[in-house]
Amino acid sequence: MKNLIPVLLFTLGCVLSACDAVGTQEKVHQLPALTGEGFQVVVEIPAGTNKKLEFQKDDKEFRAELIDGKERMIHFLPYPGNYGFIPSTLMEASRGGDGDPLDVLLVCESLPTGSVVEALPIGTLKLSDRGEIDTKIIAVPLDSSLRVFPAANFQDLLLEYDPARRIIEEWFLYYKGYGVTELIGWEDEQYAWREIQKWQVD
């Protein structure tokens, strides 16, 4: 038992350090959008899962979205990447947005809810969801060792990993069912940077 105590203390210290490194739940929405070389992504829904989790700004918690009192599940293939938002952004409805922070699909191995990762955009998927424009920033980690493929821009994605791009497109077109979402088109990483700057808030 005595030998176990140092191990438990070390483990607890690592957990607390990790929590501090990614920011507590109370602070993630207040993080700056931009970093020195990239932008920040707050993960809500880990890759490979189906429960629709959202960060609730009012009570500063990650919770499942509720429909008719039940947790919303995506009845489709699991999320093809880590889904989340860019902190300190807000697509204001008065300016044509949906009233939420910018959405991001971070393409890498599955990360826990609440993770904060520096990222680079490699494209922008533009959709129409029931007539409302829905913009998805497609991104990879800034740290290249965390990437599942080496695409660093839209041209790389288009020329070297177009099947992956098409999988992402098809997933977002059909995960809500047929006819709900329509494709507007794709834009490159420069468009993504402009969108981040456009919707950035203090």
Secondary structure, DSSP 8 states (H G I E B T S, - for coil): -TTHHHHHHHHHHHHHHHHHHH--TTTGGGS-SB-SSSEEEEEEE-TT--B-EEEETTTTEEEE-EETTEE-B--SS--SSEEEE-TTB---GGGTS-SS--EEEE-BS---TT-EEEEEEEEEEEEEETTEEEEEEEEEESSGGGBSS---SHHHHHHH-HHHHHHHHHHHHHTT-TTTEEEEEEE-HHHHHHHHHHHB--
